Every structure is written in C-alpha cells, then in structure tokens.
Amino acid sequence: MPLSTWVYLSKYPYKSGTYIKGIYVSFFVLVFIVLEYVAVRLGSISYHNGWNLGWSLFFVIVMFVVIRIHFTKPILAILISIPFSLFLCIIFEVTLDKMK
C-alpha cells in the first residue's frame, strides 16, 4: 500500500479542476477494484461476514479521497475516518472482543 499511495499522491493533478481530479481518483479506484475482482475470481481472496466487492468499492473510494485529504489536512482526514470506521464496525458487527 505505501507504494501505491506514493504513486497516487506524486502524480495527483493538484492544479487541475474537479473533473480531472475525479477522473484521476476514479482511475485508481478502478485499478484497485479490477485487481481485487481478479484476485477473487482466482481464489486469492475470499469474502466473509457479508463483505463483498460492492463494500470494497465503497471502501476504496473513501480511502483514496481520505488519503488525498490527509496529505494536506491530517486532522480533517482523521475526523472523517473515525465515523467511517465506526460505521463499518457497526455494519459488520466488529466488536472489541473480535479484535483481540
């Protein structure tokens, strides 16, 4: 993940408009989802507890947006990440005893 984050941020079109930035983020989301889809089809990844490719898509979209925000506004990124993480923990019934 660190290498893909570095590539994502180093080539990010900071001075471009919202449309170009959206296409850029969409490209990375598409690459990640296609790679995960291939991994699932080849049996390298299996889903459990209700997780599926749709949830992965949702997660990857949020992840790339938050990575970009974190680059310039880390506190804001944390404030976004905490409720998102809690949301996923509630949806997938992740409790503290399961984290041990």
N, C-alpha and C positions, 0 to 999 in steps of 0.2 A: 504493500500500500504506500509506503513512503515515496517510492519512485514514481508511481502514477500521480501522487499528489504534487510532487515536484514538477512533473511534466505539465500537469493541468494548470498550475499557478504560473509557471515560467512562460507559457505561451498564451495565457489568458489575455483577451483583447480589451485591456483596461480603458483605452481611449475610444473604443467603438460604441455604437449605440446599443440600446437594449435588444434590438432584433438580432444583431450579430452575437452579442453575449448569450442570448437564448439559444441560438444555433450551436454555439461553442459548447455550452453545457449539455445540450441535447446530444451532441456527438459523443461526449464522454459517457453519458448515461446509456446511450445505445451500445457503445462498445462493451461496457460492463455487463449489460443485460444479455447481449448476444453471447458473450463468453460464459456467463452463468447458465444460459439456456443450453449451450453445447455441453457444458460440464454435467448438467442434469441428464441430458439425453445419453451421454456416455457412461453414466452411473458414478461419476466422481463426486457428485453432490446429491444428497437426499434431503427432503424436507420433512419436518416433524412438527407436531403440535399446532397445525393449522397454517404454518408458514407456506408460502408458495411464490411463484415468480412475480405475481402481482404485488405482494408485500415487498419483495426485493426491489422491484421497480420504484415503488414509493420511497423506500429507504434510500436508494441510490440517488434519486432526485434531491431529496432533502440533504443527503450527505454532501453532494457537490455544491449545493447552494451554501450550506453552512461552512464548508471548507473555505470558500471564497470570502464569506463574511469574516471568518476567523482571521484571515490574513491581515485585515485592516482594523477590525473591531472585535477582539477576542472575547470581551465581556458580553457583548451582544450575542455572539455565537453560543456562548455557554448558556445564556438566558433562553435561547431558542432550543438548545439541545436538551436541557433538563426536562421541560414539559414533554418534548417529543419522546424522550427515553421513558418517562413515566407512562405516557400513553401506550407505548409498545409493551411495557411490563404489565399494564392492566389488561390489554387486549389478549396477550398470550399467557396470562396468569403466571408471571415470573415472580416468585416470592423470594425473600431473603434466604430461607432455608434451601431453596433450589440453587442458590448462588454459592453455597459452601462447597 
